[in-house]
Amino acid sequence: MLDALVIGAGPVGLACALEIQRRGLRVVIVEKGALVNSIIGYPTNMEFFSTPELLEIGGYPFPTSQYKPLREDALDYYQRVARAEKLELRLHERVLSLSGEQGSFTATTGLGEIQARNVVVATGFYDLPNLLNVPGEDLPHVSHYYKEPYQHAAQPVVVIGAKNSAAKAALQLTRAGASVTLLVRGPEISPSVKYWIRPDLLNRIAEGRITAHFNACVTAIHPDAVDITTPNGPLTVPARFVYALTGYHPDETLLGALGIEPDPNDVARAPLFDPTTQETTQPGVYVAGTVCGGRATSRWFIENGRHHAQLIAAHLAR
Ligand SMILES: Cc1cc2nc3c(=O)[nH]c(=O)nc-3n(C[C@H](O)[C@H](O)[C@H](O)COP(=O)(O)OP(=O)(O)OC[C@H]3O[C@@H](n4cnc5c(N)ncnc54)[C@H](O)[C@@H]3O)c2cc1C
């Protein structure tokens, strides 16, 4: 029987496992994809907003040649830490449900069952996009994940969204020669867009290199165009590819199947947990990292979520 099962091999799941293991407890990480699967899905060469020391786990220095690490640096770093700590991993194995109680949990996975005294849920938020729920959203030229711009040179591309991911994608696509239309549901580019990205985007819009429609609502997506309504009436915008970068949310069905209750007083439906230990209302089940914020996915990120690991490990080793 394991002392702890950690679900999710993201930066925070890895931090939890290594802190638990360092306290002499036996821990396994089960991950439905690859090691640090969410970051593998981020855009190629994406630059983190955080400086490297704020992304470090387990006290391992994160050396980078630049001020901000790239996606590739982070993949290399977290995978090296997992190797250095000899963390026990079960990859490409999805957890489906959890039964039992503290001291004798059974996690059912796509490949079998795992027994553990305690369970740490660090499943993040990156698997389920916030859908537009419009006709055509399931067409093959529509994606909720942006990777890189090069396949879109000399093509009309629509980017939907007003936050960092949409802003960065619109800028990159424009610089790679795509003809970009940015569709923003609200009246402006989100003030939360990083201070070094927002003016760049506003200036590209002002000079006409990026067409932006504000207070725009997408009503349908076609193979070569997007229908929108605007304060000036309906419009059809040409698009050979559509990036709907409207955010993501945690898997609430999974959280329910793991016995984790949402806070009824929180509009974000964040799990109920004790902030001094990260333990949920189900004794022996802990939450860590981004999943702790529910639908408020920017409440917890690597910088602050990595500290959940010490709280949980200290509580397990008491
Ligand atoms: C483009 C982008 C840039 C970002 N930049 C920064 C930054 O500069 N600084 C910062 O601090 N944060 C940043 N973030 C946020 C940060 O990446 C996330 O907060 C971070 O990944 C959270 O780590 P985590 O371990 O909680 O979750 P994740 O990294 O999402 O890991 C969760 C893991 O759980 C796995 N999983 C899910 N369900 C199951 C299941 N049923 N069974 C088994 N495994 C499962 C997933 O496959 C995944 O590997 C950024 C996010 C994005 C999208």
The ligand as a Gaussian input file, in Angstrom:
#p B3LYP/6-31G(d) Opt

LIG

0 1
 C        0.471000      29.554000     -21.887000
 C        0.642000      29.494000     -20.391000
 C        1.691000      30.172000     -19.772000
 C        1.869000      30.093000     -18.389000
 N        2.901000      30.793000     -17.791000
 C        3.070000      30.699000     -16.446000
 C        4.133000      31.381000     -15.780000
 O        4.915000      32.107000     -16.407000
 N        4.265000      31.221000     -14.440000
 C        3.423000      30.432000     -13.700000
 O        3.606000      30.336000     -12.490000
 N        2.404000      29.791000     -14.294000
 C        2.205000      29.913000     -15.641000
 N        1.156000      29.269000     -16.252000
 C        0.237000      28.480000     -15.436000
 C        0.871000      27.142000     -15.140000
 O        1.443000      26.554000     -16.253000
 C       -0.115000      26.224000     -14.518000
 O       -0.676000      26.877000     -13.436000
 C        0.627000      24.962000     -14.066000
 O        0.828000      24.082000     -15.142000
 C       -0.085000      24.325000     -12.938000
 O        0.584000      23.159000     -12.578000
 P       -0.229000      21.947000     -12.030000
 O        0.783000      20.908000     -11.721000
 O       -1.178000      22.415000     -10.986000
 O       -1.172000      21.509000     -13.263000
 P       -0.775000      20.981000     -14.711000
 O        0.556000      21.429000     -15.127000
 O       -1.927000      21.319000     -15.592000
 O       -0.696000      19.395000     -14.494000
 C       -1.841000      18.624000     -14.277000
 C       -1.556000      17.229000     -14.796000
 O       -2.622000      16.372000     -14.399000
 C       -2.854000      15.451000     -15.438000
 N       -4.201000      14.894000     -15.279000
 C       -5.381000      15.542000     -15.430000
 N       -6.412000      14.678000     -15.226000
 C       -5.866000      13.467000     -14.935000
 C       -6.422000      12.180000     -14.628000
 N       -7.741000      11.967000     -14.606000
 N       -5.576000      11.157000     -14.383000
 C       -4.213000      11.345000     -14.416000
 N       -3.651000      12.542000     -14.704000
 C       -4.461000      13.592000     -14.954000
 C       -2.676000      16.300000     -16.692000
 O       -2.439000      15.493000     -17.833000
 C       -1.499000      17.171000     -16.312000
 O       -0.259000      16.630000     -16.706000
 C        0.973000      29.342000     -17.626000
 C       -0.076000      28.652000     -18.241000
 C       -0.257000      28.733000     -19.617000
 C       -1.405000      27.984000     -20.248000

